[in-house]
Amino acid sequence: MAKLLLISADETCARQLAALAGQVRTTRQVRMVCATPEAALATQGLIHPADFVVLQADDFSPALLDKLRQRFHDPDDMPCMLVTQAPGADLLMRAMRAGVRSVQCWPPEEREFCNELERLASKNAAGAESEAHTMAFVSCKGGSGTTFTASNFAYALAALRGKRVLLVDLVQQFGDAAFLVTDKTPPATLADLCAQVDRLDLALLDACITHAHPNFDVIAGAGDPVRAGEIKGVHMKHILELVRPVYDVLIFDIGQDINPSSIVVLDQSDTIYPVLQPSLPYLRAGRLLMSMLRSLGYPSDRLHIVVNQFEKHAAVTIRTLEDALGAEVRHLVPLDAKAARDSANQGVPALQLSPNSSISRAMKEMVDALYPTAAKKDSGLLGRLLGQGSNVMRLPGAEKHA
């Protein structure tokens, strides 16, 4: 069932709309925000956990509709409904161009309003029922670049596919994932959330997470081994149950720590990314990690090996790695010291800071492997005869092995 966000500067109006929305069987959660639509749209992280949005105001100015068009321009985005007094033909036309799905009169007619909510909620029902795709990045050895890879991949998913992404930093010692993607100071850490897990709900979670970028949130790491030791498996179960219906993708940076709390995450992960570098120390550590993951019962098809700082003429080849690890290398992140250093120093994802760097291209390939873009249209008979326009999917890094 769908999650509805009601926005109105008038609390009485918001409560009246919430009471009507509560009668709609397909709305699982109704959240009210007492703010002007302008203020709500300008607040990062407020709208994206919802499945559809209802905005109530006495009037909707052209400037506000321009903001709506920027936020809801994609036809596949969440539906948006406007509720206002005496909507005229001009407003209806401008709202339609802004991507608004429905415009209702205030005060709403009960049956018409509920029927329209039912229709909008039903269109998103399949997506609302699905839970987040969950991934865990595991380090084979210290310094492998797991946090850098996980955080940049998380940003790439949000930026390139518009997914609602949450990055959770489970690394016990440093907890610096948030600082690789934003210059904002985290309002709280994972240890803080676990300390008050008994009263943790979506409202408290929203106040504690770092809204790094639109559609991309981060739960900062404890940054203190003592406090990190207080994070228990039961805490992670509660947090997973809370966030999985809200986000499209969950990415956990586990680091080297295989403990009860990280095992809870690994058990719930659809994909596990062991990260290593092409050198003998990492090869030895990688064999131990793969053996440990298999002994914990994780099948090989869930283990997607990532080789970081890859060089074409490295002494340890991809074939050597695959033979030693007993698994296929799925992703290559090339060595690009300048792009990585600049990204880490400035706290800006590589894809945003250096979109044409080899690291950015590797992130795009990882995103394409998980969420392929739609195949291009057939270029016609001549194109088929020449072998062009065919729908051929190439594995990431295939050109490098050719």
Residue pairs with C-beta under 8 A, 6 or more apart in sequence:
1 25
1 26
1 27
1 28
1 29
1 121
1 125
1 128
1 129
2 26
2 27
2 28
2 51
2 52
2 120
2 121
2 124
2 125
2 128
3 27
3 28
3 29
3 31
3 49
3 50
3 51
3 128
3 245
3 246
4 21
4 27
4 29
4 30
4 31
4 50
4 51
4 52
4 53
4 54
4 117
4 121
5 31
5 33
5 46
5 47
5 49
5 50
5 52
5 53
5 54
6 14
6 17
6 18
6 21
6 30
6 31
6 32
6 33
6 54
6 56
7 14
7 33
7 35
7 37
7 40
7 53
7 54
7 55
7 56
8 14
8 17
8 32
8 33
8 34
8 55
8 56
8 57
9 34
9 35
9 36
9 57
10 34
10 56
11 32
11 34
13 56
13 106
14 32
14 33
14 34
14 56
15 32
16 107
17 54
17 56
17 83
17 108
17 113
18 30
18 32
20 108
20 110
20 113
20 114
20 117
21 27
21 30
21 54
21 114
21 117
22 30
23 114
24 114
24 117
24 118
24 121
25 118
26 117
26 118
26 121
26 122
26 125
27 117
27 121
28 128
31 50
31 202
33 40
33 46
35 43
36 57
37 55
37 57
37 60
37 64
38 64
38 67
40 46
40 47
40 55
41 47
41 64
41 67
41 68
41 71
42 67
44 211
44 213
44 214
45 206
45 209
45 211
45 217
46 206
47 53
47 71
47 78
48 164
48 214
48 215
49 164
49 202
49 206
49 246
49 247
50 78
51 78
51 121
51 124
51 127
51 128
52 78
52 79
52 80
52 81
52 101
52 120
52 121
52 124
53 78
53 79
53 80
53 81
54 80
54 81
54 82
54 83
54 117
55 80
55 81
55 82
55 83
56 82
56 83
56 84
56 106
57 64
57 82
57 83
57 84
58 84
58 85
59 84
59 85
60 68
60 82
60 84
60 91
60 95
62 94
65 94
65 95
65 97
65 98
66 98
68 80
68 95
68 98
68 99
68 100
69 97
69 98
69 99
71 77
71 80
72 78
72 80
72 98
72 99
72 100
73 98
73 99
74 99
74 162
75 99
77 99
77 162
78 124
79 101
79 102
79 120
79 123
79 124
80 99
80 100
80 101
81 100
81 101
81 102
81 103
81 104
81 116
81 117
81 120
82 95
82 100
82 102
82 103
82 104
83 103
83 104
83 105
83 106
83 108
83 113
84 91
84 103
84 104
84 105
84 106
85 105
85 106
86 105
87 95
87 103
87 104
87 105
91 103
92 103
95 103
101 120
102 116
102 120
104 112
104 113
104 116
121 128
128 245
131 244
131 245
132 166
132 243
132 244
132 245
132 246
132 247
132 248
132 249
132 250
133 248
133 249
133 250
133 270
133 271
133 370
134 240
134 244
134 249
134 250
134 252
134 265
134 268
134 269
134 270
134 271
135 249
135 250
135 251
135 252
135 269
135 270
135 271
135 272
135 273
136 251
136 252
136 254
136 262
136 265
136 266
136 269
136 271
136 272
136 273
137 146
137 147
137 149
137 150
137 153
137 251
137 252
137 253
137 254
137 273
137 275
137 306
138 146
138 254
138 255
138 256
138 258
138 266
138 272
138 273
138 274
138 275
138 289
138 293
139 146
139 254
139 255
139 256
139 274
139 275
140 274
140 275
140 276
140 282
140 285
140 286
140 289
141 256
141 276
141 277
141 281
141 282
141 285
141 286
142 256
143 277
144 275
144 276
144 277
144 282
144 308
145 275
145 277
145 308
145 309
145 333
145 340
146 253
146 254
146 255
146 275
146 308
147 169
147 171
147 174
147 176
147 177
147 180
147 253
147 255
148 180
148 308
148 340
148 343
148 344
149 273
149 275
149 306
149 308
149 333
150 167
150 177
150 251
150 252
150 253
150 273
151 167
151 177
151 180
151 181
151 218
151 253
151 349
152 180
152 181
152 343
152 349
152 350
152 351
152 359
152 363
153 251
153 363
153 366
153 367
154 165
154 167
154 181
154 216
154 249
154 251
155 165
155 181
155 212
155 213
155 216
155 349
155 351
155 352
156 349
156 351
156 360
156 363
156 364
156 366
156 367
157 163
157 165
157 249
157 251
157 367
157 370
157 371
158 164
158 165
158 213
158 214
158 215
158 216
159 213
159 215
159 216
159 349
159 351
159 352
160 351
160 364
160 367
161 367
161 371
162 215
163 215
163 248
163 249
163 371
164 215
164 246
164 247
164 248
164 249
165 215
165 216
165 217
165 247
165 248
165 249
165 250
165 251
166 209
166 217
166 218
166 219
166 243
166 246
166 247
166 249
166 250
166 251
167 177
167 178
167 181
167 212
167 216
167 217
167 218
167 219
167 251
167 252
167 253
168 190
168 218
168 219
168 239
168 250
168 251
168 252
168 253
168 265
169 175
169 176
169 177
169 178
169 190
169 218
169 219
169 220
169 221
169 253
170 190
170 221
170 231
170 252
170 253
170 254
170 255
170 257
170 261
170 262
170 265
171 177
171 221
171 253
171 254
171 255
171 257
172 221
172 222
172 225
172 228
172 229
172 255
172 257
173 225
173 228
173 255
174 221
174 223
175 189
175 190
175 220
175 221
175 222
175 223
175 224
175 228
176 221
176 223
177 218
177 220
177 221
177 253
178 184
178 186
178 210
178 212
178 218
178 220
178 221
179 347
180 343
180 344
180 347
180 349
181 212
181 213
181 216
181 218
181 347
181 348
181 349
182 210
182 212
182 213
182 218
182 347
183 346
183 347
184 210
184 211
184 212
186 210
186 218
186 220
187 207
187 208
187 209
187 210
188 207
188 208
188 209
188 220
189 219
189 220
189 221
189 222
189 223
189 227
190 219
190 220
190 221
190 222
190 228
190 231
191 222
191 224
191 227
191 228
191 230
191 231
192 208
193 200
193 205
193 208
193 219
193 235
193 239
194 230
194 231
194 232
194 235
194 239
195 230
196 204
197 234
197 235
197 238
197 239
200 238
200 239
200 242
201 242
202 242
202 246
205 242
205 243
208 219
209 217
209 218
209 219
210 217
210 218
210 219
210 220
211 217
212 218
217 247
219 239
221 228
221 253
222 228
222 231
231 261
232 260
232 261
233 260
233 261
233 263
233 264
235 261
236 261
236 264
236 265
237 264
240 250
240 264
240 265
240 268
243 250
244 250
252 262
252 265
252 269
254 262
254 265
254 266
258 266
258 292
263 296
266 272
266 293
266 296
266 298
269 302
270 302
271 302
271 304
271 370
272 293
272 298
272 302
272 303
272 304
273 304
273 305
273 306
273 331
274 286
274 289
274 290
274 293
274 303
274 304
274 305
274 306
275 306
275 308
276 282
276 283
276 285
276 286
276 305
276 306
276 307
276 308
276 321
277 307
277 308
277 309
278 307
278 309
278 310
278 311
278 314
278 315
278 316
278 317
278 318
278 321
279 314
279 315
279 316
280 316
283 316
283 320
283 321
283 324
283 325
286 305
286 321
286 324
286 325
287 324
287 325
290 303
290 325
290 326
290 327
293 303
294 300
300 326
300 327
303 327
304 330
304 331
305 321
305 325
305 327
305 328
305 329
305 330
305 331
306 329
306 330
306 331
306 332
306 333
306 366
307 318
307 321
307 329
307 331
307 332
307 333
308 333
309 333
309 334
309 335
310 332
310 333
310 334
310 335
311 334
311 335
312 400
318 329
318 332
318 401
321 329
322 328
322 329
329 397
330 369
330 396
331 362
331 365
331 366
331 369
331 396
331 397
332 362
332 396
332 397
332 400
333 359
333 362
333 363
334 358
334 359
334 362
336 357
336 358
336 359
339 350
339 353
339 354
339 357
339 358
339 359
339 360
340 350
340 359
342 348
342 353
342 354
343 349
343 350
343 353
343 354
343 359
346 353
350 357
350 359
350 360
350 363
351 360
351 363
351 364
354 360
362 396
365 396
365 397
366 396
368 396
369 395
369 396
372 393
375 391
376 389
376 391
377 389
378 384
378 389
379 388
379 389
380 389
383 389
384 390
